[in-house]
Amino acid sequence: MKHGKNPTLRQKKLMQAYGHNSEDWLVVKDTPEIMVIQDRHTEKTIIDIRKELYK
């Protein structure tokens, strides 16, 4: 599993739009269609952030 990185301001805004606290999540993968995030504490991975809804 890849290690996550701190989110940028744009990524933080997108996470907040989905109801996630950006301080609790790391960005594992960021493509034009989706963003894969990982919990800082439990290392649980979520792939549900779809960017086409927030263009």
Gaussian input, Z-matrix of N, CA and C with variables (Angstrom, degrees):
# hf/3-21g

backbone

0 1
 N
 C     1     B1
 C     2     B2     1     A1
 N     3     B3     2     A2     1     D1
 C     4     B4     3     A3     2     D2
 C     5     B5     4     A4     3     D3
 N     6     B6     5     A5     4     D4
 C     7     B7     6     A6     5     D5
 C     8     B8     7     A7     6     D6
 N     9     B9     8     A8     7     D7
 C    10    B10     9     A9     8     D8
 C    11    B11    10    A10     9     D9
 N    12    B12    11    A11    10    D10
 C    13    B13    12    A12    11    D11
 C    14    B14    13    A13    12    D12
 N    15    B15    14    A14    13    D13
 C    16    B16    15    A15    14    D14
 C    17    B17    16    A16    15    D15
 N    18    B18    17    A17    16    D16
 C    19    B19    18    A18    17    D17
 C    20    B20    19    A19    18    D18
 N    21    B21    20    A20    19    D19
 C    22    B22    21    A21    20    D20
 C    23    B23    22    A22    21    D21
 N    24    B24    23    A23    22    D22
 C    25    B25    24    A24    23    D23
 C    26    B26    25    A25    24    D24
 N    27    B27    26    A26    25    D25
 C    28    B28    27    A27    26    D26
 C    29    B29    28    A28    27    D27
 N    30    B30    29    A29    28    D28
 C    31    B31    30    A30    29    D29
 C    32    B32    31    A31    30    D30
 N    33    B33    32    A32    31    D31
 C    34    B34    33    A33    32    D32
 C    35    B35    34    A34    33    D33
 N    36    B36    35    A35    34    D34
 C    37    B37    36    A36    35    D35
 C    38    B38    37    A37    36    D36
 N    39    B39    38    A38    37    D37
 C    40    B40    39    A39    38    D38
 C    41    B41    40    A40    39    D39
 N    42    B42    41    A41    40    D40
 C    43    B43    42    A42    41    D41
 C    44    B44    43    A43    42    D42
 N    45    B45    44    A44    43    D43
 C    46    B46    45    A45    44    D44
 C    47    B47    46    A46    45    D45
 N    48    B48    47    A47    46    D46
 C    49    B49    48    A48    47    D47
 C    50    B50    49    A49    48    D48
 N    51    B51    50    A50    49    D49
 C    52    B52    51    A51    50    D50
 C    53    B53    52    A52    51    D51
 N    54    B54    53    A53    52    D52
 C    55    B55    54    A54    53    D53
 C    56    B56    55    A55    54    D54
 N    57    B57    56    A56    55    D55
 C    58    B58    57    A57    56    D56
 C    59    B59    58    A58    57    D57
 N    60    B60    59    A59    58    D58
 C    61    B61    60    A60    59    D59
 C    62    B62    61    A61    60    D60
 N    63    B63    62    A62    61    D61
 C    64    B64    63    A63    62    D62
 C    65    B65    64    A64    63    D63
 N    66    B66    65    A65    64    D64
 C    67    B67    66    A66    65    D65
 C    68    B68    67    A67    66    D66
 N    69    B69    68    A68    67    D67
 C    70    B70    69    A69    68    D68
 C    71    B71    70    A70    69    D69
 N    72    B72    71    A71    70    D70
 C    73    B73    72    A72    71    D71
 C    74    B74    73    A73    72    D72
 N    75    B75    74    A74    73    D73
 C    76    B76    75    A75    74    D74
 C    77    B77    76    A76    75    D75
 N    78    B78    77    A77    76    D76
 C    79    B79    78    A78    77    D77
 C    80    B80    79    A79    78    D78
 N    81    B81    80    A80    79    D79
 C    82    B82    81    A81    80    D80
 C    83    B83    82    A82    81    D81
 N    84    B84    83    A83    82    D82
 C    85    B85    84    A84    83    D83
 C    86    B86    85    A85    84    D84
 N    87    B87    86    A86    85    D85
 C    88    B88    87    A87    86    D86
 C    89    B89    88    A88    87    D87
 N    90    B90    89    A89    88    D88
 C    91    B91    90    A90    89    D89
 C    92    B92    91    A91    90    D90
 N    93    B93    92    A92    91    D91
 C    94    B94    93    A93    92    D92
 C    95    B95    94    A94    93    D93
 N    96    B96    95    A95    94    D94
 C    97    B97    96    A96    95    D95
 C    98    B98    97    A97    96    D96
 N    99    B99    98    A98    97    D97
 C   100   B100    99    A99    98    D98
 C   101   B101   100   A100    99    D99
 N   102   B102   101   A101   100   D100
 C   103   B103   102   A102   101   D101
 C   104   B104   103   A103   102   D102
 N   105   B105   104   A104   103   D103
 C   106   B106   105   A105   104   D104
 C   107   B107   106   A106   105   D105
 N   108   B108   107   A107   106   D106
 C   109   B109   108   A108   107   D107
 C   110   B110   109   A109   108   D108
 N   111   B111   110   A110   109   D109
 C   112   B112   111   A111   110   D110
 C   113   B113   112   A112   111   D111
 N   114   B114   113   A113   112   D112
 C   115   B115   114   A114   113   D113
 C   116   B116   115   A115   114   D114
 N   117   B117   116   A116   115   D115
 C   118   B118   117   A117   116   D116
 C   119   B119   118   A118   117   D117
 N   120   B120   119   A119   118   D118
 C   121   B121   120   A120   119   D119
 C   122   B122   121   A121   120   D120
 N   123   B123   122   A122   121   D121
 C   124   B124   123   A123   122   D122
 C   125   B125   124   A124   123   D123
 N   126   B126   125   A125   124   D124
 C   127   B127   126   A126   125   D125
 C   128   B128   127   A127   126   D126
 N   129   B129   128   A128   127   D127
 C   130   B130   129   A129   128   D128
 C   131   B131   130   A130   129   D129
 N   132   B132   131   A131   130   D130
 C   133   B133   132   A132   131   D131
 C   134   B134   133   A133   132   D132
 N   135   B135   134   A134   133   D133
 C   136   B136   135   A135   134   D134
 C   137   B137   136   A136   135   D135
 N   138   B138   137   A137   136   D136
 C   139   B139   138   A138   137   D137
 C   140   B140   139   A139   138   D138
 N   141   B141   140   A140   139   D139
 C   142   B142   141   A141   140   D140
 C   143   B143   142   A142   141   D141
 N   144   B144   143   A143   142   D142
 C   145   B145   144   A144   143   D143
 C   146   B146   145   A145   144   D144
 N   147   B147   146   A146   145   D145
 C   148   B148   147   A147   146   D146
 C   149   B149   148   A148   147   D147
 N   150   B150   149   A149   148   D148
 C   151   B151   150   A150   149   D149
 C   152   B152   151   A151   150   D150
 N   153   B153   152   A152   151   D151
 C   154   B154   153   A153   152   D152
 C   155   B155   154   A154   153   D153
 N   156   B156   155   A155   154   D154
 C   157   B157   156   A156   155   D155
 C   158   B158   157   A157   156   D156
 N   159   B159   158   A158   157   D157
 C   160   B160   159   A159   158   D158
 C   161   B161   160   A160   159   D159
 N   162   B162   161   A161   160   D160
 C   163   B163   162   A162   161   D161
 C   164   B164   163   A163   162   D162

   B1=1.4389
   B2=1.5225
   B3=1.3193
   B4=1.4562
   B5=1.5199
   B6=1.3108
   B7=1.4573
   B8=1.5200
   B9=1.3062
   B10=1.4521
   B11=1.5135
   B12=1.3258
   B13=1.4646
   B14=1.5205
   B15=1.3061
   B16=1.4563
   B17=1.5251
   B18=1.3345
   B19=1.4647
   B20=1.5288
   B21=1.3335
   B22=1.4602
   B23=1.5292
   B24=1.3149
   B25=1.4577
   B26=1.5326
   B27=1.3204
   B28=1.4676
   B29=1.5260
   B30=1.3271
   B31=1.4569
   B32=1.5271
   B33=1.3292
   B34=1.4661
   B35=1.5241
   B36=1.3311
   B37=1.4634
   B38=1.5246
   B39=1.3231
   B40=1.4601
   B41=1.5270
   B42=1.3256
   B43=1.4659
   B44=1.5229
   B45=1.3324
   B46=1.4605
   B47=1.5227
   B48=1.3332
   B49=1.4596
   B50=1.5301
   B51=1.3170
   B52=1.4641
   B53=1.5242
   B54=1.3222
   B55=1.4528
   B56=1.5164
   B57=1.3320
   B58=1.4617
   B59=1.5233
   B60=1.3298
   B61=1.4536
   B62=1.5303
   B63=1.3175
   B64=1.4672
   B65=1.5231
   B66=1.3249
   B67=1.4639
   B68=1.5241
   B69=1.3384
   B70=1.4623
   B71=1.5247
   B72=1.3308
   B73=1.4675
   B74=1.5177
   B75=1.3368
   B76=1.4621
   B77=1.5184
   B78=1.3178
   B79=1.4642
   B80=1.5203
   B81=1.3519
   B82=1.4584
   B83=1.5206
   B84=1.3477
   B85=1.4596
   B86=1.5218
   B87=1.3237
   B88=1.4560
   B89=1.5194
   B90=1.3249
   B91=1.4569
   B92=1.5251
   B93=1.3249
   B94=1.4708
   B95=1.5302
   B96=1.3363
   B97=1.4580
   B98=1.5242
   B99=1.3367
   B100=1.4653
   B101=1.5169
   B102=1.3317
   B103=1.4568
   B104=1.5312
   B105=1.3216
   B106=1.4513
   B107=1.5156
   B108=1.3448
   B109=1.4608
   B110=1.5256
   B111=1.3308
   B112=1.4568
   B113=1.5249
   B114=1.3354
   B115=1.4648
   B116=1.5251
   B117=1.3216
   B118=1.4694
   B119=1.5224
   B120=1.3225
   B121=1.4582
   B122=1.5317
   B123=1.3324
   B124=1.4667
   B125=1.5159
   B126=1.3416
   B127=1.4641
   B128=1.5290
   B129=1.3320
   B130=1.4572
   B131=1.5267
   B132=1.3377
   B133=1.4591
   B134=1.5277
   B135=1.3270
   B136=1.4650
   B137=1.5274
   B138=1.3339
   B139=1.4623
   B140=1.5252
   B141=1.3231
   B142=1.4682
   B143=1.5170
   B144=1.3128
   B145=1.4651
   B146=1.5302
   B147=1.3227
   B148=1.4648
   B149=1.5254
   B150=1.3098
   B151=1.4556
   B152=1.5331
   B153=1.3114
   B154=1.4616
   B155=1.5376
   B156=1.3287
   B157=1.4601
   B158=1.5216
   B159=1.3295
   B160=1.4555
   B161=1.5288
   B162=1.3160
   B163=1.4718
   B164=1.4986
   A1=108.82
   A2=115.84
   A3=120.77
   A4=110.35
   A5=115.08
   A6=120.89
   A7=108.83
   A8=116.51
   A9=121.11
   A10=112.26
   A11=114.82
   A12=121.78
   A13=108.54
   A14=115.71
   A15=120.41
   A16=110.09
   A17=117.64
   A18=120.25
   A19=112.11
   A20=114.90
   A21=121.29
   A22=108.62
   A23=117.10
   A24=120.78
   A25=111.03
   A26=117.53
   A27=121.74
   A28=110.78
   A29=116.07
   A30=120.55
   A31=111.28
   A32=117.17
   A33=120.78
   A34=110.71
   A35=116.96
   A36=120.93
   A37=111.20
   A38=116.62
   A39=120.51
   A40=111.16
   A41=117.54
   A42=121.20
   A43=111.00
   A44=116.63
   A45=120.39
   A46=111.20
   A47=117.27
   A48=120.52
   A49=110.82
   A50=117.00
   A51=121.84
   A52=112.10
   A53=118.19
   A54=121.13
   A55=115.31
   A56=117.13
   A57=121.35
   A58=109.38
   A59=116.84
   A60=121.54
   A61=107.70
   A62=117.16
   A63=120.98
   A64=112.79
   A65=118.28
   A66=120.59
   A67=112.36
   A68=117.39
   A69=121.47
   A70=113.23
   A71=118.22
   A72=120.69
   A73=112.11
   A74=115.67
   A75=124.04
   A76=108.52
   A77=117.39
   A78=122.22
   A79=108.71
   A80=116.06
   A81=121.42
   A82=110.16
   A83=116.11
   A84=120.94
   A85=108.00
   A86=116.55
   A87=121.63
   A88=108.81
   A89=116.57
   A90=122.20
   A91=108.23
   A92=118.77
   A93=119.74
   A94=113.62
   A95=118.77
   A96=121.48
   A97=113.68
   A98=117.52
   A99=121.14
   A100=110.90
   A101=114.55
   A102=120.86
   A103=106.70
   A104=116.50
   A105=122.53
   A106=107.81
   A107=116.39
   A108=120.19
   A109=109.74
   A110=115.18
   A111=122.43
   A112=108.74
   A113=116.50
   A114=121.41
   A115=109.35
   A116=117.02
   A117=121.56
   A118=112.33
   A119=117.18
   A120=120.92
   A121=113.31
   A122=117.67
   A123=120.64
   A124=113.20
   A125=117.39
   A126=124.30
   A127=112.24
   A128=117.56
   A129=122.37
   A130=108.73
   A131=117.48
   A132=122.50
   A133=110.33
   A134=116.40
   A135=123.00
   A136=108.34
   A137=115.77
   A138=120.56
   A139=110.61
   A140=118.34
   A141=120.18
   A142=116.07
   A143=119.27
   A144=119.04
   A145=108.95
   A146=114.95
   A147=121.71
   A148=108.43
   A149=116.26
   A150=121.64
   A151=112.89
   A152=119.58
   A153=119.83
   A154=111.69
   A155=117.38
   A156=119.93
   A157=111.70
   A158=118.31
   A159=122.29
   A160=112.34
   A161=118.05
   A162=120.87
   A163=110.85
   D1=137.85
   D2=178.73
   D3=-74.19
   D4=155.65
   D5=175.98
   D6=-87.44
   D7=140.56
   D8=179.94
   D9=-80.01
   D10=161.71
   D11=178.09
   D12=-121.60
   D13=159.57
   D14=178.25
   D15=-63.49
   D16=139.91
   D17=-178.82
   D18=-75.64
   D19=149.99
   D20=174.38
   D21=-79.90
   D22=174.66
   D23=-179.96
   D24=-61.07
   D25=-42.02
   D26=178.73
   D27=-62.23
   D28=-42.06
   D29=179.55
   D30=-68.53
   D31=-36.30
   D32=177.33
   D33=-62.70
   D34=-42.58
   D35=179.01
   D36=-63.91
   D37=-39.08
   D38=178.40
   D39=-66.66
   D40=-40.46
   D41=177.07
   D42=-62.83
   D43=-42.49
   D44=179.94
   D45=-65.92
   D46=-32.59
   D47=176.61
   D48=-65.09
   D49=-28.93
   D50=177.73
   D51=-89.81
   D52=-1.82
   D53=177.01
   D54=89.38
   D55=15.29
   D56=178.05
   D57=-99.12
   D58=140.88
   D59=174.72
   D60=-79.07
   D61=116.94
   D62=-173.15
   D63=-65.45
   D64=-19.53
   D65=178.86
   D66=-75.27
   D67=-16.04
   D68=-178.22
   D69=-98.37
   D70=-1.77
   D71=-172.65
   D72=-126.43
   D73=149.98
   D74=173.65
   D75=-117.49
   D76=149.06
   D77=179.32
   D78=-91.95
   D79=121.52
   D80=179.34
   D81=-93.85
   D82=-42.13
   D83=-177.09
   D84=-146.64
   D85=138.43
   D86=-179.27
   D87=-135.38
   D88=105.19
   D89=178.50
   D90=-112.14
   D91=171.10
   D92=178.39
   D93=-62.66
   D94=-23.82
   D95=-177.77
   D96=-96.43
   D97=-41.16
   D98=-174.38
   D99=-135.67
   D100=164.27
   D101=172.56
   D102=-131.58
   D103=126.45
   D104=178.81
   D105=-98.57
   D106=125.35
   D107=-178.32
   D108=-122.26
   D109=156.99
   D110=-176.59
   D111=-131.98
   D112=135.90
   D113=178.42
   D114=-67.33
   D115=136.03
   D116=-178.83
   D117=-65.87
   D118=-32.79
   D119=-172.10
   D120=-95.48
   D121=-46.43
   D122=-175.75
   D123=-97.38
   D124=-11.00
   D125=-177.96
   D126=63.76
   D127=21.77
   D128=174.44
   D129=-72.70
   D130=137.12
   D131=-176.32
   D132=-106.21
   D133=138.24
   D134=177.71
   D135=-125.57
   D136=138.32
   D137=-179.65
   D138=-118.22
   D139=15.56
   D140=-169.54
   D141=-84.63
   D142=3.80
   D143=-178.04
   D144=-88.03
   D145=107.61
   D146=-179.87
   D147=-103.96
   D148=123.59
   D149=-172.04
   D150=-80.25
   D151=-23.63
   D152=-175.89
   D153=-64.87
   D154=-17.77
   D155=177.56
   D156=-78.07
   D157=-20.29
   D158=-174.81
   D159=-124.12
   D160=47.01
   D161=178.16
   D162=-88.70

